[in-house]
C-alpha cells in the first residue's frame, strides 16, 4: 500500500513540477528495464533531492492529516500549496488559478463576465488598488475611481497579496449586490459602496466626429475584438472625411498585447512599437510597417492608462507620431504570459519587461505626456464629464487644430 506521504509527494511533484518541466524543459531519455525505469543519474539525483527540499511541507501535511479534527481533502491541500508557491514570487501579476478562476479569465478576455467591472492590482502599501473602472460598468457608475484602495468586500478583508481572492469576491451572478469598503485619498474615513452586479459585456471602442472634422476614438481596454472594432470605427470616420484623429486611452487598464500591436501598426509608420527583454537579456522586437492612417494624431492618457495603453502611447511619443496630452500614466511595464494546464486550471506569470522604442522601461514611472493637463479637482472622480468641462479633451482638440493649421501651411 502506498502511504499518504508518498501519495502526496507524487501529487505535489506531478502538479507543481512535472507539468512545468513538460512546458519549459522538455523530455529526458528514460530506458525501460523490466518493471523498472532506467533514468540518467542527474535526473535521479534531482528527484532524490526533492524529498529534502519539501520535507517540511510533507511533515506538516502529515501532521495535519493525523491530528486535524476532521478528514482533509488532499486535492485542496495541493491547490493551496501551488497558490502559496506563486504568492511567494511576490509579484501580483504572477498567479495560479483554479479551474473556475481560469475559465473566468478566458471569458473576460473574450468580452463578457458577471461582476462590477473594475481592474485591480496590488498597491505599494499591500492593499488592493483600483487601476481603473471599466467604462460603462457598475463599478464606474458607482463612482469607483483610479487609485481607490479596496479594504474589504462584503465585510471580508482583502489584500494585495491575494488579488485572486478579492476578484473572486467581487464577481457573481448578475442582479446580486456586493459591498466594497473603500479608502480614498483625501477622505478622512473609509466608506462603503454597494454595487449591483451585471453581466459585463465589453464594447471597447466607440467613436464620434467632433468639430472641424476631428475624429474621436475612445478605447476602454484591449480585448479580442478591439483591433477589429477600431478599424471599423476608423473606416467610418474616414468616410465622414475625418481630417485628424484623437485616440482616448484614459482609464484604459490594458488587456491583450496582440490587439494593442495591431492598432499600433495601423496608426504608426515604419518603426519599433515596443521591445521586451527577459531575465537572460533576450530581446523580442515588435515593429510596424510603412502603411499607416495618415492623419494628425493626439493621444489622451491619465493615471488610469496602464500596460498595453502605455505601450501604444509610448510608441506614439518616441516615434514622434503625435502628441500625448493628459497626465502621467499608471506605470506597468511588465509582460505576462498565460498558460493552461490539462486539468482546466492555469497560471499567468511575468516573463519579461517591456521598453518603449527609445529604451525606456516605464514600470513604476509611467509615460509622461508632452502636454500635462489635469481635470478640475472636483471632476476627477466623476463618472461622466461634460465635454465643455473636460479640460484634457479640450486641450487635445486645441492641440490637433494647431497641427492641422501647421500641416496646411
C-alpha positions as CSV (number, residue, x, y, z in Angstrom):
1,X,0.0,0.0,0.0
2,X,1.3,3.5,-0.9
3,X,1.5,5.8,2.2
4,X,-0.3,9.1,2.2
5,X,3.0,10.8,2.4
6,X,4.2,9.2,-0.8
7,X,0.9,9.8,-2.5
8,X,1.1,13.4,-1.5
9,X,4.7,13.7,-2.7
10,X,3.6,12.2,-6.1
11,X,0.7,14.7,-6.3
12,X,2.9,17.7,-5.5
13,X,5.7,16.6,-7.8
14,X,3.2,16.0,-10.7
15,X,1.2,19.1,-10.3
16,X,3.8,21.6,-9.2
17,X,6.9,20.4,-11.0
18,X,6.3,17.8,-13.7
19,X,3.7,19.9,-15.6
20,X,6.1,22.9,-15.6
21,X,9.0,20.8,-16.7
22,X,7.0,19.5,-19.6
23,X,6.3,23.0,-20.6
24,X,9.7,24.5,-20.2
25,X,12.4,21.8,-20.2
26,X,11.1,19.0,-22.4
27,X,11.5,15.3,-22.1
28,X,14.6,13.4,-20.8
29,X,15.6,9.9,-22.1
30,X,14.2,7.1,-19.9
31,X,15.0,3.4,-20.7
32,X,12.5,0.7,-19.7
33,X,14.1,-2.2,-17.8
34,X,11.5,-4.8,-17.0
35,X,9.2,-3.4,-14.3
36,X,11.7,-0.6,-13.6
37,X,12.9,2.6,-15.5
38,X,16.5,3.4,-16.1
39,X,17.0,7.2,-15.9
40,X,20.1,9.4,-16.1
41,X,22.0,9.9,-12.8
42,X,21.4,13.7,-12.8
43,X,17.7,13.1,-13.1
44,X,17.7,10.6,-10.3
45,X,19.6,13.0,-8.0
46,X,17.3,15.8,-8.9
47,X,14.2,13.9,-7.8
48,X,16.0,12.4,-4.8
49,X,16.7,16.0,-3.7
50,X,13.1,16.9,-3.8
51,X,12.4,14.8,-0.7
52,X,14.8,17.0,1.3
53,X,13.6,20.2,-0.3
54,X,9.9,19.6,0.5
55,X,10.5,17.7,3.8
56,X,8.9,20.5,5.9
57,X,5.9,20.7,3.6
58,X,5.2,16.9,3.8
59,X,5.9,16.8,7.5
60,X,3.3,19.5,8.2
61,X,0.8,17.9,5.8
62,X,1.2,14.5,7.7
63,X,0.8,16.3,11.0
64,X,-2.5,17.9,9.8
65,X,-3.7,14.6,8.4
66,X,-3.2,12.8,11.7
67,X,-4.2,15.5,14.1
68,X,-6.8,17.7,12.5
69,X,-10.3,17.1,13.9
70,X,-11.8,16.3,10.5
71,X,-10.8,14.5,7.4
72,X,-8.8,16.6,5.0
73,X,-9.3,17.0,1.2
74,X,-5.8,16.3,-0.2
75,X,-6.7,18.0,-3.5
76,X,-7.5,21.2,-1.7
77,X,-4.2,21.0,0.1
78,X,-2.3,20.6,-3.2
79,X,-4.2,23.6,-4.7
80,X,-3.4,25.7,-1.7
81,X,0.3,24.6,-1.9
82,X,0.5,25.7,-5.5
83,X,-1.2,29.0,-4.8
84,X,1.3,29.6,-2.0
85,X,4.2,28.9,-4.3
86,X,3.0,31.5,-6.8
87,X,2.3,34.0,-4.0
88,X,5.9,33.5,-2.8
89,X,7.1,35.2,-6.0
90,X,5.7,38.4,-4.6
91,X,4.5,39.6,-8.0
92,X,0.8,40.4,-8.1
93,X,0.8,39.6,-11.8
94,X,2.1,36.0,-11.3
95,X,-0.7,33.8,-10.1
96,X,-2.1,30.3,-10.2
97,X,-5.8,29.9,-11.0
98,X,-8.3,27.2,-10.2
99,X,-10.3,25.8,-13.0
100,X,-13.1,28.3,-12.2
101,X,-10.8,31.3,-12.0
102,X,-9.0,30.3,-15.2
103,X,-12.3,29.9,-17.1
104,X,-13.4,33.4,-15.9
105,X,-10.2,34.9,-17.0
106,X,-10.6,33.5,-20.5
107,X,-14.2,34.6,-20.6
108,X,-13.3,38.1,-19.5
109,X,-10.8,38.4,-22.3
110,X,-13.5,37.4,-24.8
111,X,-15.6,40.3,-23.6
112,X,-18.2,39.0,-21.1
113,X,-18.4,38.1,-17.4
114,X,-20.5,38.7,-14.3
115,X,-19.3,41.3,-11.9
116,X,-18.8,45.0,-11.3
117,X,-16.1,45.9,-13.9
118,X,-13.0,47.1,-12.1
119,X,-9.4,46.3,-12.8
120,X,-7.3,45.8,-9.7
121,X,-3.6,45.4,-8.7
122,X,-1.5,45.3,-5.6
123,X,-0.6,48.8,-4.3
124,X,2.8,49.7,-2.8
125,X,1.1,49.6,0.6
126,X,-0.1,46.0,0.1
127,X,-3.7,47.0,-0.3
128,X,-5.9,46.1,-3.3
129,X,-5.8,49.2,-5.6
130,X,-8.1,50.1,-8.5
131,X,-6.2,50.6,-11.7
132,X,-9.3,51.7,-13.4
133,X,-13.1,51.1,-13.5
134,X,-14.1,49.8,-17.0
135,X,-16.2,52.2,-18.9
136,X,-20.0,52.0,-18.6
137,X,-19.9,49.2,-15.9
138,X,-21.5,49.1,-12.4
139,X,-18.1,50.0,-10.9
140,X,-17.8,53.1,-12.9
141,X,-21.4,54.1,-12.4
142,X,-21.0,53.7,-8.6
143,X,-18.1,56.2,-8.7
144,X,-15.2,53.8,-8.1
145,X,-12.1,55.7,-9.2
146,X,-8.5,55.0,-10.2
147,X,-6.3,54.9,-7.1
148,X,-9.1,53.8,-4.7
149,X,-8.0,51.2,-2.2
150,X,-10.4,48.3,-1.5
151,X,-10.1,47.3,2.2
152,X,-12.9,44.7,2.3
153,X,-15.5,43.0,0.1
154,X,-18.8,42.1,1.9
155,X,-17.0,42.5,5.2
156,X,-14.2,40.1,4.3
157,X,-10.8,41.7,4.5
158,X,-8.7,41.6,1.3
159,X,-5.1,42.4,0.5
160,X,-2.8,42.9,-2.5
161,X,-1.2,39.5,-1.7
162,X,-4.5,37.8,-2.6
163,X,-5.8,39.6,-5.7
164,X,-7.4,36.5,-6.9
165,X,-9.4,36.2,-3.7
166,X,-10.5,39.9,-3.9
167,X,-11.5,39.4,-7.6
168,X,-13.5,36.3,-6.8
169,X,-15.5,38.0,-4.1
170,X,-16.4,40.9,-6.4
171,X,-17.6,38.6,-9.2
172,X,-21.1,36.9,-9.1
173,X,-24.4,36.5,-10.6
174,X,-25.9,39.5,-12.4
175,X,-28.5,41.2,-10.1
176,X,-26.8,40.3,-6.9
177,X,-25.2,43.0,-4.7
178,X,-21.7,43.4,-3.3
179,X,-20.4,46.0,-0.8
180,X,-16.9,47.4,-1.1
181,X,-15.2,49.3,1.7
182,X,-13.1,51.9,0.1
183,X,-10.2,54.1,1.3
184,X,-9.7,57.1,-1.0
185,X,-7.0,59.8,-0.7
186,X,-8.4,63.0,0.6
187,X,-11.2,61.3,2.6
188,X,-10.9,61.2,6.4
189,X,-12.5,57.8,6.8
190,X,-13.1,54.6,4.7
191,X,-16.6,54.4,3.2
192,X,-18.9,51.7,1.8
193,X,-20.2,51.4,-1.7
194,X,-22.9,48.9,-2.6
195,X,-22.9,47.8,-6.2
196,X,-25.4,45.7,-8.1
197,X,-23.5,43.2,-10.3
198,X,-24.3,43.0,-14.0
199,X,-23.2,40.8,-16.9
200,X,-20.2,42.8,-18.1
201,X,-20.4,42.9,-21.9
202,X,-17.4,44.9,-23.1
203,X,-17.8,47.2,-26.1
204,X,-14.3,48.5,-26.0
205,X,-14.3,51.0,-28.9
206,X,-16.6,53.9,-29.7
207,X,-16.2,57.0,-31.9
208,X,-17.7,60.3,-33.0
209,X,-16.9,63.2,-35.2
210,X,-16.0,66.4,-33.3
211,X,-15.8,69.9,-34.6
212,X,-13.5,70.7,-37.6
213,X,-13.8,67.1,-38.8
214,X,-11.7,65.8,-35.9
215,X,-12.3,62.1,-35.5
216,X,-12.5,60.9,-31.8
217,X,-12.0,57.3,-30.9
218,X,-12.3,56.0,-27.3
219,X,-10.7,52.7,-26.5
220,X,-11.7,51.5,-23.0
221,X,-9.5,48.3,-22.9
222,X,-7.9,45.8,-25.3
223,X,-9.9,42.5,-25.7
224,X,-10.2,40.0,-28.5
225,X,-12.4,42.3,-30.7
226,X,-10.7,45.7,-30.1
227,X,-8.4,45.9,-33.1
228,X,-11.2,44.8,-35.4
229,X,-13.7,47.3,-33.9
230,X,-11.1,50.1,-34.0
231,X,-10.6,49.5,-37.8
232,X,-14.3,49.6,-38.3
233,X,-14.7,52.9,-36.5
234,X,-11.7,54.4,-38.3
235,X,-13.2,53.4,-41.7
236,X,-16.4,55.1,-40.7
237,X,-14.7,58.3,-39.6
238,X,-12.7,58.4,-42.9
239,X,-16.0,58.1,-44.8
240,X,-17.1,61.2,-43.0
241,X,-13.9,62.9,-44.1
242,X,-12.0,63.0,-40.8
243,X,-9.1,65.4,-41.1
244,X,-7.4,64.5,-37.8
245,X,-7.6,61.9,-35.0
246,X,-7.8,61.9,-31.2
247,X,-7.4,58.5,-29.5
248,X,-8.6,58.5,-25.9
249,X,-6.8,55.9,-23.7
250,X,-7.8,57.5,-20.4
251,X,-8.7,54.9,-17.7
252,X,-7.8,52.1,-20.2
253,X,-6.2,49.4,-17.9
254,X,-4.6,47.5,-20.8
255,X,-5.5,43.9,-21.9
256,X,-4.3,41.8,-24.8
257,X,-0.9,42.9,-26.2
258,X,-1.7,41.5,-29.6
259,X,-4.6,43.9,-30.0
260,X,-2.5,46.8,-29.0
261,X,0.1,45.9,-31.5
262,X,-2.5,45.6,-34.3
263,X,-3.7,49.1,-33.6
264,X,-0.2,50.5,-33.3
265,X,0.5,49.0,-36.8
266,X,-2.5,50.9,-38.2
267,X,-1.5,54.3,-36.8
268,X,2.3,54.3,-36.9
269,X,4.7,54.4,-39.8
270,X,7.7,52.1,-40.1
271,X,9.2,52.0,-36.6
272,X,9.7,49.9,-33.4
273,X,6.5,49.7,-31.4
274,X,7.9,48.1,-28.3
275,X,10.6,45.6,-27.3
276,X,10.6,43.1,-24.4
277,X,13.6,41.8,-22.5
278,X,13.7,38.7,-20.3
279,X,15.9,37.7,-17.4
280,X,18.6,36.5,-19.8
281,X,18.7,39.7,-21.8
282,X,17.0,38.2,-24.8
283,X,15.0,40.8,-26.8
284,X,11.9,40.5,-28.8
285,X,11.2,43.5,-31.0
286,X,7.7,44.4,-32.4
287,X,7.6,46.7,-35.4
288,X,5.0,48.4,-37.5
289,X,5.2,48.7,-41.3
290,X,5.1,51.7,-43.6
291,X,1.4,51.7,-44.1
292,X,-0.5,53.9,-41.7
293,X,-3.5,56.1,-41.1
294,X,-2.1,59.4,-42.3
295,X,-3.9,61.9,-40.1
296,X,-2.6,64.3,-37.4
297,X,-2.8,62.5,-34.1
298,X,-3.2,63.3,-30.4
299,X,-3.4,60.5,-27.7
300,X,-5.2,61.2,-24.4
301,X,-3.8,59.5,-21.2
302,X,-4.1,59.7,-17.5
303,X,-3.0,57.8,-14.4
304,X,-5.6,55.0,-15.2
305,X,-3.9,54.3,-18.5
306,X,-1.9,51.1,-17.9
307,X,0.0,48.3,-19.6
308,X,-1.0,48.0,-23.3
309,X,-2.2,51.6,-23.2
310,X,1.2,52.7,-22.2
311,X,2.8,50.7,-25.0
312,X,0.7,52.5,-27.5
313,X,1.2,55.9,-26.0
314,X,5.0,55.3,-25.6
315,X,5.3,54.2,-29.3
316,X,3.4,57.3,-30.5
317,X,5.6,59.6,-28.3
318,X,9.0,58.0,-29.1
319,X,8.2,57.8,-32.8
320,X,7.2,61.5,-32.9
321,X,3.9,60.3,-34.5
322,X,1.7,62.6,-32.4
323,X,1.3,64.5,-29.2
324,X,0.4,62.9,-25.8
325,X,-2.0,65.0,-23.7
326,X,-3.2,64.4,-20.1
327,X,-1.3,63.2,-17.1
328,X,1.4,60.6,-16.4
329,X,0.2,57.0,-16.9
330,X,0.0,54.2,-14.4
331,X,3.4,52.6,-14.9
332,X,3.0,48.9,-15.6
333,X,6.0,47.8,-17.7
334,X,5.8,44.0,-17.2
335,X,4.6,41.4,-19.7
336,X,2.6,38.3,-18.6
337,X,2.0,35.0,-20.3
338,X,-1.0,32.8,-19.7
339,X,-0.6,29.0,-19.6
340,X,-3.4,26.5,-19.4
341,X,-2.9,23.1,-17.7
342,X,-4.5,19.8,-18.8
343,X,-6.9,19.7,-15.8
344,X,-8.5,23.0,-16.7
345,X,-6.5,25.1,-14.2
346,X,-3.9,27.6,-15.4
347,X,-1.5,30.2,-14.4
348,X,0.0,33.5,-15.6
349,X,3.5,34.7,-14.9
350,X,5.7,37.7,-15.7
351,X,8.1,36.7,-18.5
352,X,9.7,40.0,-19.3
353,X,9.7,43.7,-19.0
354,X,8.9,46.0,-21.9
355,X,10.7,49.1,-23.2
356,X,9.5,51.9,-25.4
357,X,11.3,52.4,-28.8
358,X,13.8,54.8,-27.1
359,X,14.7,52.1,-24.5
360,X,12.6,53.5,-21.6
361,X,11.1,51.0,-19.1
362,X,8.2,52.8,-17.6
363,X,7.4,50.3,-14.8
364,X,6.7,52.3,-11.7
365,X,7.2,55.6,-13.6
366,X,4.7,55.8,-16.4
367,X,4.6,57.6,-19.7
368,X,4.8,61.4,-19.3
369,X,2.7,63.5,-21.6
370,X,4.0,66.2,-23.9
371,X,1.3,68.5,-22.6
372,X,0.2,67.9,-19.0
373,X,-3.4,68.8,-18.2
374,X,-5.4,67.8,-15.2
375,X,-9.2,67.6,-14.9
376,X,-10.6,70.1,-12.5
377,X,-10.2,68.6,-9.0
378,X,-14.0,68.4,-8.3
379,X,-14.4,66.3,-11.5
380,X,-11.6,63.8,-11.1
381,X,-13.8,61.1,-9.5
382,X,-16.9,61.8,-11.6
383,X,-18.4,59.0,-13.7
384,X,-19.0,61.3,-16.7
385,X,-17.6,64.7,-17.5
386,X,-19.4,67.1,-19.9
387,X,-17.3,67.9,-22.9
388,X,-17.1,71.6,-22.1
389,X,-15.8,70.7,-18.7
390,X,-13.3,68.1,-20.0
391,X,-10.1,70.2,-19.9
392,X,-8.0,67.3,-21.2
393,X,-10.2,66.7,-24.2
394,X,-10.4,70.4,-24.9
395,X,-6.6,70.7,-24.8
396,X,-6.4,67.7,-27.2
397,X,-8.8,69.5,-29.6
398,X,-6.8,72.7,-29.5
399,X,-3.5,70.9,-30.0
400,X,-4.7,69.0,-33.0
401,X,-6.2,72.1,-34.5
402,X,-2.8,73.7,-34.4
403,X,-1.3,70.6,-36.1
404,X,-3.9,70.9,-38.8
405,X,-3.1,74.5,-39.5
406,X,0.7,73.8,-39.5
407,X,0.2,70.9,-41.9
408,X,-1.8,73.1,-44.3
409,X,0.9,75.7,-44.3
